[in-house]
Amino acid sequence: MGSIYVRTPGILEKKLDDELLLIDNETDVIFNLNPLGTAVWRFLDTPRQTDEIMTVLGAAFPGVPKEKIREDISRLLGQLVDCKLLVVQKNALNS
């Protein structure tokens, strides 16, 4: 069974040097993304499954070990969901 990550509507973005701030005015959450986090957020402009995120980001950062990318992305997705910046939907095709 797979999950699909979807951006929560209404999240504002503010670029700050090489980082991106995500701002949710409804919950007063401000979340700071590093370059990998920013790449994940940008990729999620369309809802995506975890494996798709891992594959594309692994190719985008070839110098970083795949296990490190998997750990970092898993942790990031969990934090974004906890902060209600992302919503997880079950993939009906894999249920």
C-alpha positions in Angstrom: 0.0 0.0 0.0 1.5 3.4 -1.0 0.9 6.9 0.2 0.6 10.0 -1.8 1.9 13.3 -0.4 -0.1 16.4 -1.2 0.7 20.0 -0.4 -1.7 21.7 2.0 -3.4 24.6 0.1 -2.6 28.1 1.1 1.0 27.6 2.3 3.2 30.6 1.5 6.8 30.4 0.4 9.6 32.9 1.0 13.1 32.4 -0.4 15.9 33.3 1.9 19.4 32.9 0.5 19.7 29.2 -0.4 16.8 28.2 1.9 13.0 28.3 1.6 10.6 29.2 4.3 7.1 27.6 4.3 4.5 29.8 6.1 1.1 28.6 7.2 -0.8 31.7 8.3 -3.7 29.7 9.7 -1.5 27.8 12.2 1.4 30.3 12.5 3.8 27.5 11.5 7.1 28.6 9.8 9.2 25.8 8.5 12.7 26.2 7.1 13.8 24.0 4.2 17.4 23.3 3.2 18.3 22.7 -0.5 17.2 19.0 -0.4 14.0 20.0 1.4 13.4 22.7 -1.1 13.8 20.2 -3.9 11.3 17.9 -2.3 8.8 20.7 -1.8 9.2 21.9 -5.4 8.7 18.3 -6.7 5.5 18.1 -4.6 3.9 20.8 -6.8 2.1 17.7 -8.0 1.0 15.0 -5.5 3.6 12.2 -5.5 4.2 8.8 -4.0 7.2 8.2 -1.6 9.1 5.9 -4.1 8.8 8.5 -6.9 10.1 11.2 -4.6 13.1 9.0 -3.5 13.9 8.0 -7.1 13.9 11.5 -8.5 15.8 13.1 -5.6 18.3 10.3 -5.6 19.1 11.1 -9.3 19.2 14.8 -8.6 21.8 14.4 -5.8 24.0 11.6 -7.2 26.9 12.4 -4.7 24.7 11.6 -1.7 24.3 8.0 -0.6 20.8 6.7 -1.4 20.2 5.5 2.1 21.0 9.0 3.4 18.6 10.5 1.0 15.9 8.0 2.0 16.4 8.8 5.7 16.4 12.5 5.1 13.3 12.5 2.9 11.4 10.2 5.2 12.2 12.4 8.2 11.3 15.6 6.2 8.0 14.2 4.9 7.1 13.2 8.5 7.9 16.7 9.8 5.9 18.3 7.0 2.9 16.1 7.8 3.2 16.8 11.5 3.2 20.5 10.8 0.2 20.1 8.6 2.1 21.4 5.6 1.5 18.1 3.7 -1.4 15.8 3.7 -1.0 12.0 3.2 -3.6 10.2 1.0 -3.7 6.5 0.6 -3.1 5.3 -3.0 -6.4 3.7 -4.0 -4.5 1.7 -6.7 -2.3 -0.1 -4.1 -4.9 -0.5 -1.3 
